[in-house]
Amino acid sequence: MKYPVSLSLRHKGKILELDEAREMVVLSGVNGEAIGGLSWDFVIDQILAYHKVSVQKEIRSEPRISLAFRVRYNTPEGVRFESRAGGIGGGGLFIESQSPLPVGTKLGMEFSLPERSEEWIPAKGSVAWVCPKADQYTFSPGMGIRFTEISEEIRDRIHALVKITQDTSQAA
């Protein structure tokens, strides 16, 4: 089914097509040229991400802190990214990204905590939720990563960092 875009001033004249056979949403330009498409999985993940952000505090099982630090990560296809993380807890971290990966994507990563910025800490995780654009809950778009493999020693260091930071902020 094809749906012409008529109310959006920025996209008026473009056409959205629901391709049932391929489970895709396809965007065509004003002249009918194909611009691109997204799988239904991706569209559904993005819609659910908005819902998940608002209930994230209920889902999180461990305390976390806002903290900026460096992170590098690899997708399953071997694409490597460098970014900034905006928060961490024993269960995972938040990676700032203008193009967050879909929920469920598995990542190999390493990050560098401020107390020893020269040390890169290895871990594995998966995308638990995404925030495709800045909103009232986060300062920038990105993705919440749940640790799937991390050493107990590193998790203990993260717990200690979270506790010290929380104690310091409560004392101030």
LUMMAR-24656 format. One record per residue: residue in three letters; y, x, z of N, C-alpha, C, O in turn; residue number from 1. Coordinates in nm, 3 decimals, m for minus. Each point is the difference from the previous one (the first is absolute). Layout:
<nodes>
ALA|Y|X|Z|Y|X|Z|Y|X|Z|Y|X|Z|NUM
...
</nodes>
This chain:
<nodes>
MET|m0.117|0.083|0.000|0.117|m0.083|0.000|0.124|0.088|0.000|0.005|0.101|0.071|1
LYS|0.093|m0.138|m0.149|0.125|0.075|m0.008|0.112|m0.080|0.067|0.012|m0.121|m0.018|2
TYR|0.069|0.195|0.095|0.110|m0.061|0.071|0.130|0.075|m0.033|0.014|0.117|0.036|3
PRO|0.080|m0.182|m0.104|0.127|0.066|m0.030|0.084|0.011|0.127|0.004|m0.092|0.082|4
VAL|0.063|0.206|m0.067|0.089|0.022|0.114|0.136|m0.057|m0.038|0.061|0.045|m0.097|5
SER|m0.014|m0.144|0.172|0.127|m0.064|m0.037|0.103|m0.001|0.113|0.119|m0.009|m0.029|6
LEU|m0.160|0.018|0.154|0.095|m0.006|0.110|0.049|0.137|0.046|0.112|0.010|0.051|7
SER|m0.189|0.093|m0.067|0.037|0.135|0.041|0.099|0.058|m0.101|m0.032|0.017|m0.117|8
LEU|0.152|0.014|0.165|0.101|0.055|m0.092|m0.042|0.136|m0.055|0.024|0.029|m0.117|9
ARG|m0.085|0.055|0.199|m0.040|0.134|m0.044|m0.114|m0.003|m0.100|m0.011|0.091|m0.083|10
HIS|m0.073|m0.192|0.088|m0.120|0.000|m0.083|m0.011|m0.120|m0.093|m0.105|m0.026|m0.058|11
LYS|0.214|m0.046|0.044|0.001|m0.120|m0.085|m0.047|0.036|m0.141|0.044|0.100|m0.058|12
GLY|m0.133|m0.181|0.004|m0.052|0.022|m0.135|m0.133|0.073|m0.004|m0.071|m0.008|m0.100|13
LYS|0.036|0.077|0.207|m0.129|0.067|0.005|m0.107|m0.106|0.024|0.030|m0.114|0.034|14
ILE|m0.156|0.153|m0.053|m0.110|m0.095|0.014|m0.107|0.059|0.091|m0.042|0.114|m0.016|15
LEU|m0.001|m0.195|0.113|m0.113|0.035|0.084|m0.121|m0.075|m0.052|0.005|m0.121|m0.022|16
GLU|m0.114|0.194|0.004|m0.122|m0.062|m0.047|m0.110|0.023|0.102|m0.020|0.113|0.046|17
LEU|m0.050|m0.218|m0.011|m0.116|0.012|0.087|m0.123|0.011|m0.090|m0.038|m0.096|m0.067|18
ASP|m0.023|0.213|0.067|m0.118|0.025|m0.083|m0.123|m0.020|0.089|m0.041|0.090|0.074|19
GLU|m0.016|m0.210|m0.082|m0.112|m0.037|0.086|m0.123|0.087|m0.022|m0.068|0.039|0.095|20
ALA|0.040|m0.008|m0.220|m0.121|0.075|m0.034|0.002|0.140|0.063|m0.102|0.047|0.050|21
ARG|0.219|0.020|m0.053|0.012|0.136|0.055|0.056|0.001|0.142|0.015|0.107|0.059|22
GLU|0.017|m0.226|m0.003|0.063|m0.011|0.131|0.119|0.094|0.010|0.007|0.089|0.085|23
MET|0.089|m0.113|m0.176|0.121|0.081|m0.010|0.122|m0.091|m0.010|m0.008|m0.112|m0.051|24
VAL|0.120|0.162|0.100|0.131|m0.059|m0.028|0.066|0.097|m0.097|0.017|0.118|0.032|25
VAL|0.020|m0.166|m0.151|0.055|0.085|m0.104|0.145|m0.040|m0.023|0.032|m0.118|m0.009|26
LEU|0.057|0.218|m0.001|0.141|m0.024|m0.026|0.032|0.041|m0.144|m0.032|0.110|m0.043|27
SER|0.096|m0.203|m0.029|0.045|0.029|m0.137|0.151|m0.007|m0.004|0.062|m0.076|0.075|28
GLY|m0.003|0.156|m0.164|0.145|0.004|m0.015|0.053|m0.118|m0.077|m0.075|m0.087|m0.045|29
VAL|0.205|0.084|0.030|0.069|m0.109|m0.069|m0.051|m0.015|m0.143|m0.007|m0.112|m0.051|30
ASN|m0.029|0.221|m0.015|m0.051|m0.003|m0.137|m0.151|m0.010|m0.008|m0.058|0.015|m0.108|31
GLY|m0.008|m0.042|0.222|m0.145|m0.016|0.001|m0.079|0.128|0.017|m0.123|m0.003|0.003|32
GLU|0.192|0.118|0.008|m0.071|0.128|0.016|m0.056|0.011|0.141|0.066|m0.036|0.098|33
ALA|m0.188|0.088|m0.089|m0.065|0.015|0.131|0.072|0.109|0.079|0.020|0.111|m0.049|34
ILE|0.019|m0.144|0.172|0.066|0.096|0.088|m0.100|0.061|0.097|0.005|0.120|0.027|35
GLY|m0.095|m0.201|0.024|m0.099|0.051|0.095|m0.073|m0.113|0.068|0.028|m0.118|m0.023|36
GLY|m0.123|0.156|0.106|m0.079|m0.100|0.070|m0.047|0.050|0.134|m0.005|0.121|0.026|37
LEU|m0.030|m0.215|0.059|m0.053|0.031|0.132|m0.126|m0.083|0.023|m0.008|m0.116|m0.041|38
SER|m0.089|0.177|0.107|m0.121|m0.075|0.032|0.031|m0.103|0.107|0.094|0.016|0.078|39
TRP|m0.172|m0.122|m0.075|0.018|m0.102|0.103|m0.017|0.062|0.138|0.069|m0.039|0.094|40
ASP|m0.162|0.135|m0.080|m0.019|0.067|0.129|0.130|0.061|0.050|0.037|m0.017|0.116|41
PHE|0.033|0.088|m0.206|0.125|0.065|0.038|0.106|m0.102|0.040|0.067|0.016|0.101|42
VAL|m0.053|m0.121|m0.181|0.099|m0.105|0.030|m0.031|m0.064|0.135|0.090|m0.021|0.081|43
ILE|m0.215|m0.011|m0.058|m0.040|m0.062|0.127|0.026|0.095|0.117|0.050|m0.042|0.104|44
ASP|m0.084|0.173|m0.121|0.028|0.098|0.105|0.148|0.006|0.034|0.036|0.008|0.118|45
GLN|0.050|m0.013|m0.219|0.143|0.005|0.024|0.049|m0.123|0.075|0.082|0.012|0.091|46
ILE|m0.132|m0.127|m0.127|0.039|m0.123|0.070|m0.047|0.005|0.145|0.075|m0.035|0.092|47
LEU|m0.199|0.078|m0.071|m0.053|0.007|0.136|0.071|0.107|0.082|0.009|m0.012|0.122|48
ALA|0.041|0.117|m0.187|0.069|0.107|0.071|0.122|m0.054|0.074|0.027|0.042|0.113|49
TYR|0.047|m0.132|m0.173|0.116|m0.057|0.067|m0.043|m0.074|0.125|0.067|0.007|0.103|50
HIS|m0.178|m0.079|m0.112|m0.051|m0.073|0.115|m0.048|0.097|0.108|0.027|m0.022|0.118|51
LYS|m0.097|0.127|m0.158|m0.055|0.095|0.096|0.107|0.075|0.075|m0.017|0.028|0.119|52
VAL|0.128|0.005|m0.184|0.107|0.073|0.067|0.051|m0.080|0.119|0.027|0.057|0.106|53
SER|m0.014|m0.188|m0.121|0.054|m0.081|0.108|m0.095|m0.014|0.118|0.044|m0.028|0.112|54
VAL|m0.175|0.046|m0.133|m0.095|m0.010|0.110|m0.058|0.135|0.038|m0.099|0.005|0.074|55
GLN|0.158|0.103|m0.121|m0.056|0.133|0.021|m0.017|0.034|0.148|m0.099|0.063|0.036|56
LYS|0.193|m0.101|0.050|m0.011|0.034|0.141|m0.125|m0.060|0.062|m0.058|0.059|0.091|57
GLU|0.015|m0.174|m0.139|m0.120|m0.063|0.053|m0.125|0.074|m0.046|m0.102|m0.003|0.069|58
ILE|0.107|0.069|m0.185|m0.116|0.065|m0.057|m0.019|0.141|0.058|m0.113|0.043|0.021|59
ARG|0.222|0.027|0.004|m0.007|0.139|0.042|m0.072|0.011|0.134|0.033|m0.072|0.095|60
SER|m0.130|0.161|m0.086|m0.079|0.011|0.122|0.047|0.114|0.090|m0.041|0.007|0.116|61
GLU|0.126|0.082|m0.167|0.047|0.113|0.079|0.151|0.010|m0.010|0.058|m0.036|m0.102|62
PRO|0.007|0.085|0.208|0.145|0.014|m0.006|0.039|0.104|m0.104|m0.075|0.093|m0.030|63
ARG|0.195|m0.110|m0.025|0.050|0.097|m0.098|0.148|0.024|0.026|0.064|m0.074|0.074|64
ILE|m0.012|0.176|m0.138|0.141|0.034|0.014|0.060|0.020|m0.138|m0.070|0.033|m0.096|65
SER|0.200|m0.052|0.087|0.072|0.035|m0.122|0.027|0.149|0.008|0.052|0.050|0.099|66
LEU|m0.088|0.020|m0.205|0.014|0.145|m0.003|m0.004|0.044|m0.145|m0.091|m0.039|m0.074|67
ALA|0.186|0.118|0.032|0.002|0.049|m0.138|m0.072|0.136|m0.007|0.029|0.090|0.078|68
PHE|m0.122|m0.078|m0.172|m0.071|0.126|m0.022|m0.056|0.001|m0.141|m0.005|m0.104|m0.067|69
ARG|m0.037|0.220|0.022|m0.050|0.016|m0.137|m0.147|m0.041|m0.011|m0.079|0.018|0.093|70
VAL|0.046|m0.073|m0.210|m0.138|m0.038|m0.026|m0.030|0.025|m0.148|0.084|m0.024|m0.086|71
ARG|m0.205|0.071|0.058|m0.051|0.015|m0.136|m0.126|m0.085|m0.009|m0.078|m0.007|0.095|72
TYR|0.060|m0.059|m0.209|m0.122|m0.081|m0.013|m0.049|m0.001|m0.143|0.078|0.015|m0.094|73
ASN|m0.210|m0.035|0.080|m0.066|m0.004|m0.129|m0.068|m0.135|m0.017|m0.064|m0.051|0.092|74
THR|0.079|m0.007|m0.211|m0.070|m0.125|m0.032|m0.145|0.034|m0.037|m0.032|0.117|m0.022|75
PRO|m0.055|m0.217|0.015|m0.139|0.026|m0.040|m0.008|0.063|m0.141|m0.096|0.070|m0.030|76
GLU|0.195|m0.096|m0.055|0.002|0.057|m0.135|0.051|0.144|m0.001|0.002|0.063|m0.105|77
GLY|0.040|m0.011|0.221|0.046|0.137|0.009|0.150|0.018|m0.020|0.047|0.113|m0.008|78
VAL|0.030|m0.222|0.001|0.145|0.012|m0.013|0.055|0.037|0.137|m0.033|m0.062|0.101|79
ARG|0.119|0.166|m0.098|0.054|0.052|0.125|0.146|m0.042|0.017|0.080|0.007|m0.094|80
PHE|m0.046|m0.049|0.214|0.137|m0.040|0.033|0.047|0.074|0.124|m0.080|0.037|0.086|81
GLU|0.210|m0.015|m0.077|0.063|0.050|0.122|0.104|m0.101|0.039|0.073|m0.051|m0.085|82
SER|m0.065|0.021|0.214|0.094|m0.101|0.045|0.039|0.028|0.143|m0.025|0.107|0.055|83
ARG|0.088|m0.207|0.003|0.040|0.005|0.139|m0.070|m0.114|0.072|m0.007|m0.112|m0.052|84
ALA|m0.043|0.139|0.169|m0.057|m0.105|0.083|0.109|m0.048|0.095|0.085|0.079|0.043|85
GLY|m0.087|m0.206|m0.010|0.103|m0.055|0.086|m0.049|m0.044|0.136|0.079|m0.047|0.082|86
GLY|m0.207|0.061|m0.056|m0.055|m0.040|0.129|m0.145|0.041|0.010|m0.068|0.021|m0.101|87
ILE|0.020|m0.010|0.225|m0.139|0.040|0.021|m0.051|m0.055|0.133|0.077|m0.023|0.093|88
GLY|m0.206|0.003|m0.088|m0.071|m0.039|0.122|m0.142|0.050|m0.014|m0.036|0.058|m0.103|89
GLY|m0.046|m0.080|0.202|m0.137|0.047|m0.004|m0.082|m0.066|m0.110|m0.101|0.055|m0.043|90
GLY|0.144|m0.172|m0.001|m0.074|m0.072|m0.103|0.042|0.029|m0.142|m0.074|m0.031|m0.094|91
GLY|0.192|0.090|0.076|0.045|0.027|m0.136|0.146|0.038|m0.006|0.063|0.033|0.100|92
LEU|m0.009|m0.038|m0.222|0.140|0.036|m0.021|0.060|m0.084|m0.112|m0.072|m0.069|m0.073|93
PHE|0.204|0.076|0.061|0.071|m0.072|m0.105|0.059|0.101|m0.096|0.077|0.088|0.040|94
ILE|m0.114|m0.099|m0.169|0.052|0.090|m0.104|0.108|m0.073|m0.078|m0.023|m0.109|m0.053|95
GLU|0.141|0.168|0.046|0.108|m0.057|m0.079|m0.029|0.025|m0.148|m0.034|0.112|m0.038|96
SER|0.047|m0.217|m0.044|m0.030|0.012|m0.143|0.070|m0.112|m0.076|m0.005|m0.116|0.042|97
GLN|0.069|0.151|m0.152|0.059|m0.101|m0.088|m0.108|m0.074|m0.078|0.024|m0.109|m0.051|98
SER|m0.143|0.169|0.040|m0.112|m0.060|m0.073|m0.125|0.002|0.087|m0.091|0.079|m0.025|99
PRO|0.086|m0.164|0.127|m0.118|0.003|0.087|m0.127|m0.034|m0.076|0.001|m0.078|m0.095|100
LEU|m0.110|0.138|0.138|m0.130|m0.023|m0.063|m0.060|m0.131|0.050|0.038|m0.049|0.106|101
PRO|m0.130|m0.009|m0.181|m0.060|m0.128|0.041|m0.078|0.010|0.132|m0.056|0.105|0.033|102
VAL|0.054|m0.214|0.040|m0.078|m0.009|0.123|m0.145|0.035|m0.031|m0.056|m0.045|m0.100|103
GLY|m0.003|0.126|0.186|m0.139|0.041|m0.017|m0.017|0.136|m0.066|m0.109|0.057|0.003|104
THR|0.216|m0.004|m0.065|m0.009|0.131|m0.065|m0.032|0.106|0.104|0.064|0.007|0.105|105
LYS|m0.163|0.076|m0.134|m0.041|0.107|0.091|0.079|0.126|m0.034|0.019|0.033|m0.117|106
LEU|0.026|0.038|0.220|0.082|0.119|m0.019|m0.053|0.118|0.080|m0.047|m0.016|0.113|107
GLY|0.056|0.133|m0.173|m0.013|0.124|0.075|0.143|0.041|0.030|0.086|m0.014|m0.087|108
MET|m0.058|0.065|0.205|0.139|0.035|0.032|0.006|0.116|0.097|m0.099|0.039|0.062|109
GLU|0.218|0.013|m0.051|0.032|0.097|0.104|0.146|m0.022|0.037|0.083|m0.032|m0.085|110
PHE|m0.054|0.050|0.213|0.135|m0.022|0.047|0.040|0.110|0.097|m0.085|0.070|0.055|111
SER|0.214|m0.057|m0.036|0.055|0.106|0.082|0.089|m0.060|0.108|0.107|m0.053|m0.031|112
LEU|m0.150|0.059|0.155|0.077|m0.057|0.110|0.113|0.094|0.041|m0.014|0.122|m0.011|113
PRO|0.126|m0.177|0.057|0.118|0.082|0.030|m0.024|0.113|0.101|0.065|0.104|m0.008|114
GLU|m0.156|m0.124|0.104|m0.019|0.102|0.103|m0.057|0.131|m0.058|0.024|0.107|0.055|115
ARG|m0.099|m0.117|m0.165|m0.053|0.118|m0.071|0.011|m0.026|m0.149|m0.101|m0.026|m0.066|116
SER|0.222|0.031|0.013|0.024|m0.041|m0.138|m0.070|0.087|m0.104|m0.017|m0.042|m0.114|117
GLU|m0.024|0.162|0.153|m0.071|0.087|m0.096|m0.149|m0.036|m0.012|m0.065|0.044|m0.094|118
GLU|0.012|m0.121|0.187|m0.141|m0.038|0.001|m0.022|m0.130|m0.077|0.067|m0.100|0.026|119
TRP|m0.162|0.102|m0.120|m0.035|m0.121|m0.075|m0.130|m0.055|0.059|m0.101|0.070|0.006|120
ILE|0.105|m0.196|0.037|m0.112|m0.065|0.067|m0.074|m0.089|m0.100|0.060|m0.090|m0.058|121
PRO|m0.190|0.115|0.037|m0.076|m0.080|m0.096|m0.048|m0.133|0.059|m0.028|m0.010|0.120|122
ALA|0.021|m0.091|m0.205|m0.053|m0.130|0.041|m0.035|m0.079|m0.125|0.041|0.036|m0.111|123
LYS|m0.116|m0.142|0.129|m0.027|m0.094|m0.108|0.038|m0.138|0.050|m0.004|m0.028|0.120|124
GLY|0.041|m0.058|m0.214|0.041|m0.134|0.039|m0.007|m0.096|m0.116|m0.038|0.036|m0.111|125
SER|0.074|m0.159|0.139|0.008|m0.101|m0.106|0.126|m0.083|0.022|0.048|m0.016|0.112|126
VAL|0.005|m0.036|m0.222|0.120|m0.081|0.006|m0.037|m0.133|0.067|m0.082|m0.075|m0.052|127
ALA|0.143|0.048|0.167|m0.029|m0.122|0.077|0.097|m0.113|m0.037|m0.038|m0.117|0.003|128
TRP|0.162|0.153|m0.036|0.101|m0.099|m0.038|0.111|0.072|m0.075|0.015|0.121|0.012|129
VAL|0.061|m0.196|m0.089|0.111|0.059|m0.074|0.128|m0.079|0.025|m0.003|m0.120|0.026|130
CYS|0.112|0.190|m0.035|0.133|m0.060|0.005|0.067|0.042|m0.130|0.054|0.110|m0.007|131
PRO|m0.058|m0.194|m0.096|0.051|0.040|m0.132|0.150|0.023|m0.006|0.049|0.070|m0.089|132
LYS|0.026|m0.127|0.184|0.144|0.024|0.002|0.047|0.001|0.145|m0.067|m0.053|0.088|133
ALA|0.183|0.115|m0.064|0.054|0.007|0.134|0.025|m0.142|0.052|0.046|m0.087|m0.073|134
ASP|m0.078|0.066|0.198|0.026|m0.130|0.060|0.036|0.018|0.146|0.027|0.112|0.044|135
GLN|m0.025|m0.219|0.031|0.045|0.007|0.138|m0.097|0.076|0.091|0.038|0.036|0.112|136
TYR|m0.160|m0.011|m0.156|m0.098|0.067|0.085|m0.008|0.150|m0.026|m0.043|0.076|0.088|137
THR|0.083|m0.032|m0.205|m0.004|0.142|m0.032|0.128|0.039|m0.070|0.068|m0.085|m0.059|138
PHE|m0.034|0.211|0.065|0.122|0.048|m0.063|m0.020|0.033|m0.147|0.097|0.007|m0.076|139
SER|m0.219|0.013|0.036|m0.025|0.033|m0.140|m0.135|m0.057|m0.043|m0.084|m0.032|0.084|140
PRO|0.065|0.019|m0.215|m0.130|m0.047|m0.047|m0.107|0.105|0.026|0.029|0.119|0.015|141
GLY|m0.152|m0.164|m0.010|m0.108|0.095|0.022|m0.129|m0.070|0.032|m0.020|m0.117|m0.033|142
MET|m0.070|0.192|0.100|m0.133|m0.053|0.026|m0.051|0.048|0.136|0.018|0.116|0.038|143
GLY|m0.081|m0.208|0.032|m0.064|0.032|0.126|m0.140|0.052|m0.028|m0.080|m0.065|m0.068|144
ILE|0.051|0.182|0.121|m0.130|0.065|m0.022|m0.080|m0.004|0.129|0.048|0.043|0.105|145
ARG|m0.170|m0.094|m0.113|m0.092|0.001|0.115|m0.088|0.124|m0.013|m0.063|0.021|m0.103|146
PHE|0.059|0.060|0.208|m0.087|0.117|m0.003|m0.146|m0.045|m0.009|m0.043|m0.089|0.073|147
THR|m0.032|0.152|m0.164|m0.144|m0.024|m0.008|m0.078|0.123|0.044|m0.113|m0.011|0.047|148
GLU|0.174|0.129|m0.062|m0.060|0.125|0.047|0.111|0.089|0.054|0.091|0.039|m0.073|149
ILE|m0.100|m0.008|0.201|0.095|0.090|0.065|m0.071|0.057|0.122|m0.072|m0.071|0.069|150
SER|0.093|0.199|m0.041|m0.071|0.060|0.113|0.052|m0.057|0.132|0.116|m0.040|0.011|151
GLU|m0.204|0.038|0.087|0.039|m0.050|0.133|0.112|0.084|0.059|0.090|m0.052|0.066|152
GLU|m0.094|0.184|m0.091|0.106|0.089|0.050|0.136|m0.042|m0.056|0.099|m0.006|0.073|153
ILE|m0.095|m0.023|m0.202|0.126|m0.040|m0.064|0.044|m0.137|0.052|0.117|m0.021|0.028|154
ARG|m0.211|m0.071|m0.016|0.035|m0.133|0.053|0.055|0.013|0.142|0.096|m0.069|0.035|155
ASP|m0.155|0.156|0.046|0.050|0.023|0.136|0.142|0.057|m0.003|0.084|m0.038|0.081|156
ARG|m0.057|0.130|m0.174|0.136|0.055|m0.014|0.099|m0.110|m0.038|0.112|m0.004|0.051|157
ILE|m0.154|m0.085|m0.140|0.088|m0.111|m0.041|0.026|m0.092|0.119|0.113|m0.041|0.023|158
HIS|m0.219|0.008|0.053|0.017|m0.084|0.119|0.099|0.064|0.098|0.086|m0.069|0.055|159
ALA|m0.100|0.200|m0.033|0.090|0.071|0.093|0.145|m0.005|m0.052|0.093|m0.021|0.077|160
LEU|m0.075|0.042|m0.207|0.133|m0.004|m0.060|0.062|m0.140|0.016|0.117|m0.013|0.035|161
VAL|m0.197|m0.089|m0.061|0.048|m0.139|0.014|0.041|m0.026|0.145|0.107|m0.056|0.026|162
LYS|m0.191|0.098|0.069|0.029|m0.025|0.141|0.126|0.074|0.044|0.086|m0.059|0.066|163
ILE|m0.073|0.185|m0.101|0.118|0.078|0.039|0.126|m0.062|m0.059|0.101|m0.012|0.069|164
THR|m0.107|m0.026|m0.195|0.116|m0.059|m0.067|0.036|m0.132|0.064|0.118|m0.028|0.022|165
GLN|m0.217|m0.056|0.007|0.028|m0.129|0.065|0.056|0.019|0.140|0.094|m0.069|0.039|166
ASP|m0.150|0.163|0.038|0.049|0.027|0.135|0.144|0.050|m0.004|0.082|m0.039|0.084|167
THR|m0.051|0.125|m0.180|0.135|0.055|m0.013|0.100|m0.109|m0.036|0.109|m0.006|0.056|168
SER|m0.147|m0.081|m0.148|0.093|m0.105|m0.044|0.019|m0.106|0.109|0.107|m0.060|0.010|169
GLN|m0.212|0.037|0.073|0.015|m0.097|0.108|0.085|0.056|0.115|0.068|m0.075|0.070|170
ALA|m0.073|0.208|m0.053|0.079|0.064|0.106|0.149|0.006|m0.035|0.086|0.007|0.088|171
ALA|m0.056|m0.009|m0.217|0.140|0.013|m0.043|0.080|m0.127|0.020|0.118|m0.004|m0.031|172
</nodes>
